[in-house]
Amino acid sequence: MLNMGNEINSKYSYIFKSLAILAVITLISNIFRDHLQIINIALIHIIPVVFVAIYGNIKATFFITFVSVILLNFLYIPPLYSIDISNELYLWSFVIFVIVGWIITIQARDLNTKTKQNELKESILNIISHDLRTPLSTIHGTINLLLSDNKLSERNRENLLEDINYASLRMKRLITNLLDSARLSNKNFDLKLEWCDLEDIVGVALEEFSRKQSDDLLDIKIDDMTLFWGDNTLLTQLIINLIDNAFKYSKENTIIKLEILNLNNFIRITVFNESEHIDEGKLKNIFDKFYRLEDTNDISGSGIGLAICKSIIKLHNGEIKATSKDNGISIEINLPITKRAEIF
């Protein structure tokens, strides 16, 4: 609850700032009221309206407009220290404040949309130019080596083929994430609900990784459970992205733990990997689209894998969180059981 309160305060801090600005200018206007005309005081009181309108929230703009005009009416428009909404000056000041706030809010929204679109385009171009080029270069270089050297031992040849396979799987995961990100952004997206076997889902997900990763670096524990009512394709992508993220950010040659527990009313999925210490503040952002942790330029990835995980969990009415734990990162997911399979 405390974290939720902090997030709300941070998200709407500009409203509190505009109220603080309003309080300061009201105090200043009151001190110098004998030297200012009502038009000057009105112009000063529109400052917090402009300030909050820049953030593009029409409800917040109307709220600050209402408070500003009420203060203007109460303190400066006769009869003083009373609210007279029939006064023509009050009505005109309210209309003017609303029009100014509305125009700036609409312009700010349009600007924010264009800015976000440009950021999205830049991120996608970065993915194409860097994250896709890296595995492509690996595939191209390895194939050239195989074609140019006929004396390679069977073991070396097998290792090179494994490198090609791993690079192609990375490309496949990246392209799948880009397509899934576009699909899940659609507000009309519908789940294809069916009975899912979570053990089978994990098995299918593991096919997206190399044998070395699956066999040597993964510790998997799955409770005995009946079928889960969910979207099989999305839940498979969820497990793939969770494991992929754990491999990217884990210390070299350390074990990644995947645990799926049946807790009666919900399914808990936990993925843990050892890593360098990460502040809790940074962990709050790892589910944001295109967000990457600092000092990870040497790690390939688009920054959309965990954002997709969050979208999938939200569609299933579940919860997802990341915490620092035991010298690593633990991602915990709770999926509510909304329907139970009848076993005969």
C-alpha positions in Angstrom: 0.0 0.0 0.0 2.9 2.3 0.8 4.5 1.6 -2.6 1.2 2.3 -4.3 0.9 5.6 -2.5 4.4 6.6 -3.5 3.7 5.7 -7.1 0.5 7.8 -7.1 2.3 10.8 -5.5 5.1 10.5 -8.1 2.6 10.2 -11.0 0.6 13.2 -10.0 3.3 15.3 -8.4 2.7 18.1 -10.9 -0.8 18.7 -9.5 0.7 19.2 -6.0 3.3 21.5 -7.5 0.7 23.6 -9.3 -1.3 23.9 -6.0 1.9 25.0 -4.3 2.5 27.6 -7.1 -1.1 28.7 -6.7 -0.6 29.1 -2.9 2.5 31.2 -3.4 1.1 33.5 -6.1 -2.1 34.0 -4.0 0.0 35.0 -1.1 2.1 37.4 -3.2 -1.1 38.9 -4.9 -2.7 39.4 -1.5 0.4 41.2 -0.1 0.5 43.6 -3.2 -3.2 43.8 -3.9 -3.3 47.5 -3.4 -0.8 47.9 -6.2 -2.3 45.5 -8.7 -5.4 45.8 -10.8 -7.9 42.8 -11.0 -6.7 42.0 -14.5 -3.1 41.7 -13.3 -4.2 39.4 -10.4 -6.3 37.3 -12.8 -3.3 36.9 -15.2 -1.1 35.8 -12.3 -3.7 33.2 -11.2 -3.7 31.6 -14.6 0.0 30.6 -14.2 -0.8 27.3 -12.3 -3.5 26.5 -14.9 -0.9 26.8 -17.7 1.6 24.8 -15.6 -0.7 21.8 -15.1 -2.1 22.0 -18.6 1.4 21.3 -20.1 1.1 17.7 -18.7 -1.9 17.0 -21.0 -4.3 15.9 -18.2 -7.7 17.6 -18.9 -9.2 16.5 -15.6 -6.3 18.0 -13.6 -6.5 21.2 -15.7 -10.2 21.7 -14.9 -9.5 21.0 -11.3 -6.7 23.6 -11.0 -8.8 26.0 -13.1 -11.7 25.6 -10.7 -9.5 26.2 -7.6 -7.8 29.2 -9.2 -11.1 30.9 -10.1 -12.6 30.2 -6.7 -9.7 31.8 -5.0 -9.8 34.7 -7.4 -13.5 35.2 -6.7 -13.2 34.7 -3.0 -10.3 37.1 -2.4 -10.6 39.8 -5.1 -14.0 40.0 -6.7 -16.6 42.0 -4.6 -18.2 41.1 -2.4 -14.9 40.0 -0.9 -14.5 36.7 1.0 -17.7 35.2 -0.5 -18.5 33.1 -3.5 -20.8 34.8 -6.0 -21.1 32.6 -9.1 -23.6 35.0 -10.7 -21.0 37.8 -10.9 -20.1 38.4 -14.6 -16.4 38.9 -13.8 -16.3 35.5 -12.1 -18.0 33.8 -15.1 -15.8 35.4 -17.7 -12.6 34.6 -15.8 -13.7 31.0 -15.4 -14.5 30.7 -19.2 -11.2 32.3 -20.2 -9.2 30.1 -17.7 -10.9 27.0 -19.1 -10.3 27.9 -22.8 -6.6 28.6 -22.1 -6.2 25.4 -20.1 -8.0 23.3 -22.7 -6.0 24.6 -25.6 -2.7 24.1 -23.9 -3.8 20.6 -22.7 -4.8 19.5 -26.2 -1.5 20.8 -27.7 0.5 19.1 -24.9 -1.3 15.8 -25.6 -0.6 16.0 -29.3 3.1 16.8 -28.6 3.4 14.0 -26.1 1.9 11.6 -28.7 4.3 12.7 -31.4 7.2 12.4 -28.9 6.2 8.9 -27.9 5.8 7.9 -31.6 9.3 9.2 -32.3 10.7 7.4 -29.3 9.0 4.2 -30.5 10.3 4.5 -34.0 13.8 5.2 -32.7 13.7 2.1 -30.4 12.4 -0.1 -33.2 15.2 1.1 -35.5 17.7 0.5 -32.8 16.4 -3.1 -32.4 16.6 -3.7 -36.2 20.0 -2.1 -36.5 21.6 -3.7 -33.5 19.7 -6.6 -31.9 18.8 -8.2 -35.2 22.2 -7.5 -36.8 24.1 -9.2 -34.0 22.7 -12.7 -34.4 22.7 -12.3 -38.2 26.4 -11.5 -38.1 26.9 -14.6 -35.9 25.0 -16.8 -38.4 26.8 -15.3 -41.4 30.3 -15.6 -39.9 29.7 -19.2 -38.6 28.4 -20.4 -42.0 31.4 -18.9 -43.8 33.7 -20.7 -41.3 31.9 -24.0 -42.0 32.1 -23.6 -45.7 35.8 -22.5 -45.8 37.2 -25.1 -43.5 36.7 -28.7 -44.5 39.0 -30.0 -41.8 36.9 -29.1 -38.8 36.4 -31.9 -36.3 32.9 -33.3 -35.8 32.8 -31.8 -32.4 33.8 -28.3 -33.6 31.3 -28.5 -36.4 28.6 -29.5 -34.0 29.5 -26.5 -31.7 29.3 -24.1 -34.7 26.0 -25.5 -35.7 24.8 -25.0 -32.2 25.9 -21.3 -32.4 23.9 -20.9 -35.6 20.9 -22.5 -34.0 21.2 -20.3 -30.9 21.5 -17.1 -33.0 18.5 -18.0 -35.1 16.5 -18.7 -31.9 17.4 -15.2 -30.6 16.2 -13.6 -33.9 13.0 -15.6 -33.7 12.3 -14.5 -30.1 13.0 -10.9 -31.0 10.7 -10.9 -34.0 8.0 -12.7 -32.0 8.3 -10.1 -29.2 7.9 -7.2 -31.7 4.8 -8.8 -33.2 3.4 -9.7 -29.8 4.0 -6.1 -28.6 2.0 -4.7 -31.5 -0.8 -7.3 -31.0 -1.1 -6.7 -27.2 -1.2 -3.0 -27.7 -4.6 -3.4 -29.4 -7.3 -2.6 -26.8 -9.7 -5.1 -28.6 -7.3 -8.0 -28.1 -9.1 -11.1 -26.9 -7.6 -14.1 -25.1 -8.0 -17.5 -26.7 -8.9 -19.3 -23.5 -8.4 -23.1 -23.3 -7.2 -25.7 -20.8 -3.4 -25.4 -20.5 -0.9 -27.9 -19.2 1.8 -25.8 -17.6 4.3 -28.6 -17.7 3.8 -28.9 -21.5 4.0 -25.1 -21.8 7.4 -25.2 -20.1 8.6 -28.0 -22.4 7.6 -26.1 -25.5 9.3 -22.9 -24.1 12.5 -24.8 -23.6 12.7 -25.6 -27.3 13.5 -21.9 -27.8 16.8 -22.3 -26.0 20.0 -24.2 -26.7 20.5 -27.7 -25.2 23.4 -26.4 -23.0 21.2 -23.7 -21.5 18.2 -26.0 -20.9 20.2 -29.0 -19.6 23.0 -27.3 -17.6 21.8 -23.9 -16.4 18.1 -24.4 -15.6 16.7 -25.8 -12.4 12.9 -26.4 -12.9 10.3 -27.3 -10.3 6.7 -27.7 -11.2 4.0 -28.8 -8.7 1.5 -31.5 -9.6 -1.6 -29.6 -10.8 -4.6 -29.9 -12.9 -5.1 -27.9 -16.1 -5.0 -24.1 -16.0 -7.6 -22.0 -17.9 -5.7 -19.5 -20.0 -4.3 -18.5 -23.3 -1.8 -21.3 -24.2 0.2 -19.3 -26.8 0.6 -16.3 -24.6 1.5 -18.3 -21.5 4.2 -20.1 -23.5 5.6 -16.7 -24.6 5.5 -15.6 -21.0 7.7 -18.5 -19.9 10.0 -17.9 -22.9 10.5 -14.2 -22.1 11.0 -14.9 -18.4 13.7 -17.4 -19.0 15.3 -15.3 -21.8 15.5 -12.3 -19.5 17.0 -14.4 -16.7 19.7 -15.7 -19.0 20.6 -12.2 -20.2 21.1 -10.7 -16.8 22.4 -13.7 -14.8 26.0 -14.1 -13.8 28.0 -16.4 -16.1 27.4 -20.1 -15.6 25.0 -19.7 -12.7 21.9 -21.7 -12.2 18.5 -20.1 -13.1 15.6 -21.4 -11.0 12.1 -21.7 -12.4 9.3 -22.7 -10.0 5.6 -23.1 -10.6 3.5 -23.7 -7.5 -0.2 -24.6 -7.1 -1.5 -22.5 -4.2 -5.1 -23.5 -4.4 -6.6 -20.2 -5.5 -3.8 -19.1 -7.8 -0.7 -20.3 -9.6 2.6 -18.8 -8.6 5.5 -18.6 -11.1 8.9 -17.6 -9.9 12.1 -17.1 -11.9 15.3 -16.3 -10.1 18.8 -15.5 -11.4 22.0 -14.4 -9.7 23.0 -10.9 -10.8 24.7 -7.7 -9.6 22.8 -5.8 -7.0 20.0 -3.7 -8.5 18.2 -0.9 -6.6 14.5 -1.5 -5.9 13.7 1.8 -7.6 15.2 0.6 -10.9 13.3 -2.7 -10.6 10.0 -0.9 -10.7 10.7 0.2 -14.2 11.8 -3.1 -15.8 8.3 -3.9 -16.9 8.1 -0.7 -19.0 8.4 -1.0 -22.7 11.9 -0.5 -24.1 13.3 0.0 -20.6 16.8 -1.4 -20.1 18.9 -1.4 -16.9 21.9 0.9 -16.8 25.3 -0.4 -17.7 23.8 -3.2 -19.8 24.9 -2.0 -23.3 26.8 -5.3 -23.8 23.6 -7.2 -23.3 21.5 -7.8 -26.4 17.8 -7.2 -26.1 15.0 -4.9 -27.1 13.6 -4.1 -23.6 10.1 -5.3 -24.5 10.2 -8.9 -23.2 9.2 -8.1 -19.7 6.7 -5.5 -20.9 5.0 -8.2 -22.9 5.1 -10.4 -19.7 3.3 -7.7 -17.8 0.6 -7.4 -20.6 0.1 -11.1 -20.6 -0.3 -11.2 -16.8 -2.7 -8.3 -16.9 -4.9 -10.0 -19.5 -5.1 -13.0 -17.1 -6.0 -10.7 -14.2 -2.7 -11.6 -12.4 0.1 -9.7 -10.8 3.8 -9.5 -11.5 6.7 -8.0 -9.5 10.5 -8.0 -9.4 12.5 -7.9 -6.2 16.2 -8.1 -5.2 16.8 -11.3 -3.4 19.7 -13.4 -2.3 22.2 -11.7 -4.6 19.9 -11.8 -7.6 16.6 -10.9 -9.1 13.4 -12.7 -8.4 10.4 -12.2 -10.7 7.2 -13.4 -9.1 3.9 -13.9 -10.9 0.5 -14.8 -9.3 -2.2 -16.0 -11.7 -5.7 -16.4 -10.3 -7.5 -19.7 -10.9 -10.8 -18.6 -12.4 -12.0 -22.0 -13.5 -11.3 -25.5 -12.4 -11.1 -28.5 -14.7 -13.4 -31.4 -13.9 -11.5 -34.6 -13.8 -13.5 -37.8 -14.2 
